[in-house]
Amino acid sequence: MIKTSLIEDTPLIIKAKINELILKNFKNSRLNTYQILIYKMIDNEIIGFLGLHDYEEYLSINQLCVDIKYRNIGIANDLLNYLNNHFKNNNFILFVDKDKPNYEYLVNYYKQRGFIECPPQNPDECKMIKLNQ
């Protein structure tokens, strides 16, 4: 089941579970920067999430994460499809850090889902946008 909530309306237990997943997969948690959470649960376990916030004229995908036990079975696709269906009047932006070991994979993954690469503002990251208008 996929759920959406504003960060201020998200129960503390859900925030704690998402933060735990973040810290298993990223150097730092940016949970406090999200405005919207989209998360997928199975048996009260968070198996993947998207953290979103407003960025200029876009809705920014701040982080996308899937629990390692559930990777390569379509969870990230489910989350992005949900995002596209429920926020279809929004344009999206994301930034991929070039120092990530899976940088090329991530850029290609997002390109296959309709994102386009834009000229970088920062040489250490790739800026990608998806226009839905």
C-alpha positions as a Markdown table, in Angstrom:
| # | Residue | x | y | z |
|---|---|---|---|---|
| 1 | Met | 0.0 | 0.0 | 0.0 |
| 2 | Ile | 1.3 | 3.5 | -1.0 |
| 3 | Lys | 0.5 | 6.4 | 1.2 |
| 4 | Thr | 1.0 | 10.2 | 1.0 |
| 5 | Ser | 1.3 | 12.6 | 3.9 |
| 6 | Leu | 2.5 | 16.1 | 4.7 |
| 7 | Ile | 5.5 | 15.9 | 6.9 |
| 8 | Glu | 3.8 | 17.7 | 9.8 |
| 9 | Asp | 0.9 | 15.2 | 9.6 |
| 10 | Thr | 3.0 | 12.1 | 9.5 |
| 11 | Pro | 2.9 | 10.0 | 12.6 |
| 12 | Leu | 6.2 | 9.9 | 14.6 |
| 13 | Ile | 6.5 | 6.1 | 14.2 |
| 14 | Ile | 6.4 | 6.5 | 10.4 |
| 15 | Lys | 9.0 | 9.2 | 10.4 |
| 16 | Ala | 11.2 | 7.1 | 12.6 |
| 17 | Lys | 10.9 | 4.1 | 10.3 |
| 18 | Ile | 11.6 | 6.3 | 7.2 |
| 19 | Asn | 14.6 | 7.9 | 9.0 |
| 20 | Glu | 15.9 | 4.4 | 9.8 |
| 21 | Leu | 15.7 | 3.4 | 6.1 |
| 22 | Ile | 17.4 | 6.7 | 5.1 |
| 23 | Leu | 20.3 | 6.1 | 7.5 |
| 24 | Lys | 20.9 | 2.6 | 6.2 |
| 25 | Asn | 21.2 | 3.9 | 2.6 |
| 26 | Phe | 22.5 | 7.5 | 2.7 |
| 27 | Lys | 25.2 | 9.4 | 4.6 |
| 28 | Asn | 22.8 | 11.9 | 6.0 |
| 29 | Ser | 19.1 | 12.2 | 6.7 |
| 30 | Arg | 17.3 | 15.0 | 5.1 |
| 31 | Leu | 13.9 | 14.0 | 6.6 |
| 32 | Asn | 13.5 | 17.5 | 8.1 |
| 33 | Thr | 13.7 | 19.0 | 4.6 |
| 34 | Tyr | 10.7 | 17.1 | 3.1 |
| 35 | Gln | 7.3 | 18.7 | 2.8 |
| 36 | Ile | 5.6 | 15.6 | 1.5 |
| 37 | Leu | 6.3 | 11.9 | 2.1 |
| 38 | Ile | 5.2 | 9.1 | -0.3 |
| 39 | Tyr | 5.9 | 5.7 | 1.2 |
| 40 | Lys | 5.1 | 2.1 | 0.5 |
| 41 | Met | 4.4 | -0.3 | 3.3 |
| 42 | Ile | 4.1 | -4.1 | 3.6 |
| 43 | Asp | 3.0 | -5.5 | 7.0 |
| 44 | Asn | 3.7 | -2.2 | 8.8 |
| 45 | Glu | 7.2 | -2.1 | 7.4 |
| 46 | Ile | 8.3 | 0.8 | 5.2 |
| 47 | Ile | 9.9 | -0.7 | 2.1 |
| 48 | Gly | 10.4 | 2.4 | 0.1 |
| 49 | Phe | 9.7 | 6.2 | 0.1 |
| 50 | Leu | 10.0 | 9.4 | -1.8 |
| 51 | Gly | 10.7 | 12.7 | 0.1 |
| 52 | Leu | 9.5 | 15.8 | -1.8 |
| 53 | His | 9.7 | 19.5 | -1.4 |
| 54 | Asp | 9.0 | 22.7 | -3.4 |
| 55 | Tyr | 12.0 | 23.9 | -5.4 |
| 56 | Glu | 11.5 | 27.0 | -7.6 |
| 57 | Glu | 8.7 | 26.0 | -10.0 |
| 58 | Tyr | 9.2 | 22.3 | -9.4 |
| 59 | Leu | 8.3 | 19.6 | -7.0 |
| 60 | Ser | 11.7 | 18.2 | -6.0 |
| 61 | Ile | 12.4 | 14.6 | -5.4 |
| 62 | Asn | 14.7 | 15.0 | -2.5 |
| 63 | Gln | 15.3 | 11.3 | -1.9 |
| 64 | Leu | 14.1 | 8.1 | -3.3 |
| 65 | Cys | 15.0 | 5.0 | -1.4 |
| 66 | Val | 14.0 | 1.3 | -1.4 |
| 67 | Asp | 15.0 | -1.1 | 1.3 |
| 68 | Ile | 17.7 | -3.4 | 0.0 |
| 69 | Lys | 15.5 | -6.5 | 0.7 |
| 70 | Tyr | 13.0 | -5.2 | -1.8 |
| 71 | Arg | 15.1 | -3.9 | -4.6 |
| 72 | Asn | 14.8 | -4.9 | -8.3 |
| 73 | Ile | 11.1 | -5.8 | -8.0 |
| 74 | Gly | 9.5 | -2.6 | -9.1 |
| 75 | Ile | 9.1 | -0.6 | -5.8 |
| 76 | Ala | 10.9 | 2.5 | -7.1 |
| 77 | Asn | 8.7 | 2.3 | -10.3 |
| 78 | Asp | 5.6 | 2.0 | -8.1 |
| 79 | Leu | 6.5 | 5.1 | -6.2 |
| 80 | Leu | 7.3 | 7.1 | -9.3 |
| 81 | Asn | 4.1 | 6.0 | -11.0 |
| 82 | Tyr | 2.2 | 7.0 | -7.9 |
| 83 | Leu | 3.9 | 10.3 | -8.0 |
| 84 | Asn | 3.1 | 10.9 | -11.6 |
| 85 | Asn | -0.6 | 9.9 | -11.2 |
| 86 | His | -1.2 | 11.9 | -8.0 |
| 87 | Phe | 0.9 | 14.9 | -8.8 |
| 88 | Lys | 0.3 | 15.0 | -12.5 |
| 89 | Asn | 0.0 | 18.8 | -12.6 |
| 90 | Asn | 3.5 | 19.3 | -11.3 |
| 91 | Asn | 6.9 | 19.4 | -12.9 |
| 92 | Phe | 9.6 | 17.5 | -11.1 |
| 93 | Ile | 13.3 | 18.1 | -10.5 |
| 94 | Leu | 16.0 | 16.0 | -8.9 |
| 95 | Phe | 19.7 | 16.1 | -8.5 |
| 96 | Val | 22.0 | 13.1 | -8.8 |
| 97 | Asp | 25.4 | 13.4 | -7.0 |
| 98 | Lys | 28.2 | 12.5 | -9.5 |
| 99 | Asp | 30.2 | 10.9 | -6.7 |
| 100 | Lys | 27.6 | 8.1 | -6.2 |
| 101 | Pro | 29.0 | 4.7 | -7.3 |
| 102 | Asn | 25.7 | 4.1 | -9.2 |
| 103 | Tyr | 25.6 | 7.6 | -10.8 |
| 104 | Glu | 25.3 | 6.4 | -14.4 |
| 105 | Tyr | 22.7 | 3.8 | -13.5 |
| 106 | Leu | 20.6 | 6.5 | -11.7 |
| 107 | Val | 20.8 | 9.0 | -14.5 |
| 108 | Asn | 19.8 | 6.3 | -17.1 |
| 109 | Tyr | 17.0 | 5.1 | -14.7 |
| 110 | Tyr | 15.4 | 8.5 | -14.5 |
| 111 | Lys | 15.9 | 9.2 | -18.3 |
| 112 | Gln | 13.9 | 6.0 | -19.0 |
| 113 | Arg | 11.1 | 7.5 | -16.9 |
| 114 | Gly | 10.9 | 10.7 | -18.8 |
| 115 | Phe | 13.4 | 12.9 | -17.0 |
| 116 | Ile | 15.8 | 15.0 | -19.1 |
| 117 | Glu | 19.3 | 16.1 | -18.2 |
| 118 | Cys | 19.8 | 19.8 | -17.9 |
| 119 | Pro | 22.9 | 21.9 | -17.8 |
| 120 | Pro | 24.4 | 21.6 | -14.3 |
| 121 | Gln | 24.4 | 24.5 | -11.9 |
| 122 | Asn | 26.9 | 22.6 | -9.7 |
| 123 | Pro | 29.7 | 20.5 | -11.4 |
| 124 | Asp | 29.3 | 17.8 | -8.7 |
| 125 | Glu | 25.7 | 16.9 | -9.6 |
| 126 | Cys | 23.4 | 16.1 | -12.5 |
| 127 | Lys | 20.2 | 18.2 | -12.7 |
| 128 | Met | 17.2 | 16.3 | -14.2 |
| 129 | Ile | 13.7 | 17.6 | -14.8 |
| 130 | Lys | 10.4 | 16.1 | -15.9 |
| 131 | Leu | 7.8 | 18.4 | -17.4 |
| 132 | Asn | 4.2 | 17.2 | -17.0 |
| 133 | Gln | 2.3 | 20.1 | -18.6 |
